[in-house]
Amino acid sequence: MRLPPDGIYAKAPLPHALWEDRWPNFTADEFACKHCGQYVHSAKFLDKIQALRYLTDKPFKINSGHRCKIHNAKVTGNPNSRSQHLNIAADIDLEGHDRHELANLADSLGFTGIGFGKNFLHVDMRPGPKVTWFYPDSKASWKK
């Protein structure tokens, strides 16, 4: 059995030994659209998420991964949103984590999109230079 090539799939692939060996702390379902199950596979992205998990040495929950266009329009309120969740991205729940340490580690691993939410850290692999931002009403929660 082989890992799926990078691309968009109607549903997340079933777990198998190769997946579990390379990304033991995650399942494809965690990154699939919560609306329809559509899944975008990117080995490079998953390698970075797994490296982040190793470096934190603590489990973390993926609140949101890929979103299909319909689900993304519902979440963002904008049917023309250019959200990176349309590709592959992750919103990582901050519960049990030092938010600054997690953000610094994500930055050091080369994620090119890093968004600071009240209770989550967004990471993605957008093309081009690194972009960072604060979500509405989240800035105060990131003050040291």
C-alpha positions as CSV (number, residue, x, y, z in Angstrom):
1,M,0.0,0.0,0.0
2,R,1.2,3.5,-0.8
3,L,0.4,6.9,0.6
4,P,-1.9,9.0,-1.6
5,P,-0.3,11.5,-3.8
6,D,-0.8,15.2,-3.0
7,G,-4.2,16.4,-4.2
8,I,-7.9,16.7,-3.5
9,Y,-10.0,13.7,-2.5
10,A,-13.7,13.2,-2.1
11,K,-13.1,11.5,1.3
12,A,-10.1,11.1,3.6
13,P,-8.1,8.0,3.0
14,L,-8.4,5.1,5.3
15,P,-5.6,4.8,7.9
16,H,-2.9,2.3,7.2
17,A,0.5,1.4,8.4
18,L,2.4,3.9,6.1
19,W,0.2,6.8,7.4
20,E,0.6,5.7,11.0
21,D,4.4,5.4,10.6
22,R,4.8,8.9,9.1
23,W,2.1,10.8,10.9
24,P,1.4,8.8,14.1
25,N,-0.3,11.5,16.0
26,F,-2.9,12.4,13.4
27,T,-5.6,10.9,11.2
28,A,-6.7,12.2,7.8
29,D,-10.2,12.7,9.2
30,E,-8.8,15.5,11.4
31,F,-7.9,17.5,8.3
32,A,-11.0,16.7,6.3
33,C,-13.9,19.1,5.7
34,K,-16.4,18.9,8.6
35,H,-19.2,19.6,6.1
36,C,-18.7,16.9,3.5
37,G,-15.5,15.0,4.3
38,Q,-13.5,16.4,1.3
39,Y,-9.8,16.0,2.0
40,V,-6.7,17.8,0.6
41,H,-3.5,15.8,1.0
42,S,-0.1,17.5,1.3
43,A,2.7,15.4,2.6
44,K,4.8,18.5,3.2
45,F,2.1,20.1,5.3
46,L,1.5,16.9,7.3
47,D,5.3,16.5,7.9
48,K,5.4,20.1,9.4
49,I,2.3,19.4,11.6
50,Q,3.9,16.2,12.8
51,A,7.2,18.0,13.5
52,L,5.3,20.6,15.5
53,R,3.7,17.9,17.5
54,Y,7.1,16.2,18.2
55,L,8.6,19.6,19.3
56,T,5.7,20.4,21.6
57,D,5.9,16.9,23.1
58,K,2.2,17.3,23.9
59,P,-0.9,16.3,21.9
60,F,-3.0,19.0,20.3
61,K,-6.4,19.1,18.8
62,I,-7.0,20.2,15.2
63,N,-10.2,22.3,15.3
64,S,-10.4,22.8,11.6
65,G,-8.5,21.6,8.6
66,H,-9.6,21.8,4.9
67,R,-13.0,23.3,4.1
68,C,-14.9,22.8,0.9
69,K,-16.2,25.9,-0.8
70,I,-19.7,25.6,0.7
71,H,-18.4,25.1,4.2
72,N,-15.9,27.9,3.9
73,A,-18.5,30.3,2.7
74,K,-20.7,29.4,5.8
75,V,-17.7,29.8,8.2
76,T,-16.3,33.0,6.7
77,G,-19.6,34.6,5.6
78,N,-17.9,35.3,2.2
79,P,-18.6,33.0,-0.8
80,N,-15.5,34.6,-2.5
81,S,-13.2,34.1,0.5
82,R,-9.6,33.2,-0.4
83,S,-9.1,31.3,2.9
84,Q,-6.2,28.9,3.0
85,H,-8.6,26.4,4.5
86,L,-9.7,25.9,0.8
87,N,-6.3,24.2,0.4
88,I,-4.8,22.8,3.5
89,A,-4.5,24.5,6.8
90,A,-5.0,23.8,10.4
91,D,-6.5,25.7,13.4
92,I,-4.8,24.2,16.4
93,D,-6.5,24.4,19.8
94,L,-4.4,26.2,22.3
95,E,-5.7,24.4,25.4
96,G,-2.9,23.0,27.4
97,H,-0.2,24.8,25.4
98,D,1.9,27.9,25.8
99,R,0.5,29.9,22.9
100,H,3.8,31.8,22.3
101,E,5.9,28.7,22.3
102,L,3.6,27.0,19.9
103,A,3.6,30.1,17.6
104,N,7.4,30.3,17.7
105,L,7.8,26.6,16.9
106,A,5.4,26.9,14.0
107,D,7.4,29.9,12.7
108,S,10.7,28.0,13.0
109,L,9.3,25.1,11.0
110,G,8.5,27.4,8.1
111,F,4.7,27.6,8.1
112,T,4.1,30.6,5.7
113,G,0.7,31.6,7.1
114,I,0.3,32.0,10.9
115,G,-2.9,33.5,12.4
116,F,-3.3,34.3,16.0
117,G,-6.8,33.5,17.4
118,K,-8.1,33.8,20.9
119,N,-8.2,30.0,21.5
120,F,-6.3,28.7,18.4
121,L,-3.3,29.1,16.2
122,H,-3.8,28.9,12.5
123,V,-1.0,27.5,10.3
124,D,-0.8,27.0,6.6
125,M,1.6,26.6,3.7
126,R,0.5,29.5,1.4
127,P,2.8,30.3,-1.5
128,G,5.0,33.4,-1.2
129,P,6.4,35.2,1.8
130,K,5.3,34.5,5.3
131,V,2.1,36.3,6.4
132,T,0.9,36.7,10.0
133,W,-2.3,38.2,11.4
134,F,-4.5,38.5,14.4
135,Y,-8.1,37.4,14.2
136,P,-10.8,39.9,15.5
137,D,-10.6,40.5,19.2
138,S,-7.6,38.1,19.7
139,K,-4.7,40.6,20.1
140,A,-5.1,41.0,23.8
141,S,-4.9,37.2,24.4
142,W,-1.4,37.2,22.8
143,K,0.1,40.0,24.9
144,K,2.9,38.7,27.1
